[in-house]
Amino acid sequence: MEISCYLPAGKYTYKLIVDGKWMLDPGNNNTEQNEFGTGNCVLWVSPESEFLEK
């Protein structure tokens, strides 16, 4: 599946839900701790980026 979407410039944190369980994105090594101590993936979108294709 491919999804394209517009994201304003900035920092985004996310996790994936796979088979009902939260997990970090194995394709993104940029992570930071969250308030639960389990970590989130971090995605930085620069001002010149208009689309994120995944």
N, C-alpha and C positions, 0 to 999 in steps of 0.2 A: 504494500500500500504506500502511496506517496501523498503527502499533504503539503500544500504551500499556504503560507499565511503572512500577513504584514505584521511586523512587530516594531513599535517605536523603539528608538535607541535606548539602551539601558541594560541593567543587569536583571536576569531572570533566574529563578531557582525552580527546580522541578524534581520529581521522582516518577517512576513508572509503577503501575500496578499490573503484575503478571500472575495469573492463576490465583487472584485474590490476595496476593502478598506484595507489599511495598518493596521496591528494589531500586538501586542506582542504575543509571544508564551505562551499560558496559562499553559503549562507544564514546563516552565522555569522561576523561580523567580529571576534569575541573570540578572539584567538590568543596564543600564547606560544611561545618557542623551546623545542625539546626537545634531548636530548643529542646528536642527530645534526645539529642546526642547520637542520632542515627545517620546524619548527613543528608545533604541535598546535592544534586548536580547543579552546576552554574553555567549559564549561557550568557555571554556578553554580545549584544548587538550594537555594532558601530553605526554612527549617523548615516553613513553612505550605504549601508545595507538596507535593501527594501524588501527582500523576500528571504524566508528561511525555507529551504527545501529539504525534506527528510523522507 
